Structure formats: structure tokens, C-alpha cells
Amino acid sequence: MKYIFIRDYRGAFPADLMCRSLGVGSSGFYAWLKRPESPRRRDNLRFC
């Protein structure tokens, strides 16, 4: 949930500042951004 928030608002605030404020590592956030969506997530989005 925190990573999604950071992704959605990084145009308004610096990502590293949000990571520190939310208590997550910026390296973890950027690694999460690069990961492909899981097959389960794709299936869930397809049915919505």
C-alpha cells in the first residue's frame, strides 16, 4: 500500500522524502517499480 501511494504521488513530492516519511527503503520502492505484475494481479484486473 505504501509503495502504491509513493508511486501515485511522486510527481507532487520527492520519492525519497515519502519513503523516509513512510518508513520504507527507497531501494525497495524502486525494485518494486521494476518488478513485473504477478499473474494473479493481471487476472484480478482483467475481471474488474
N, C-alpha and C positions, 0 to 999 in steps of 0.2 A: 504494500500500500504506500509506503513512504517513497519508494522508487517511482511509482506512478505519479505521485504528487510532484516530485522533483522534475520528472520529465515534462509534465504539463506546464510547470511554471518557470522553467529555466530561461524563458525569454524575458521574464519580468525581474528575476533575481538570479544572481550567480549560483551555479550549481554547487560549487564548493562551500559557499555560505549556508545553503539549505542543508547540505549533507552534515555539516558540523552542527547546525541547529537541531536537526532531527536525530542526531546520534548515529549516523551511518557513515561508512567509509566511502570516500569519493571513488576509490578504485573499484569497490564493489558495485557502485552505481554504474560506472562506465562499462564494467564487464557485463552487467545485466542488460545494458542497452545493446550490446553486440550479440547477445545470445538470440538464436532463432526462437520463434514461438514454438511451444510444445504442440504435438499433435492434438492433445486433449483441448488446449486453448483454441486451436483452429476449429475443432469440431463444435465447441461451445459457441463460438462466434458465428459459425455457419447456421446454427439453429435459432439464433436470435432474430 
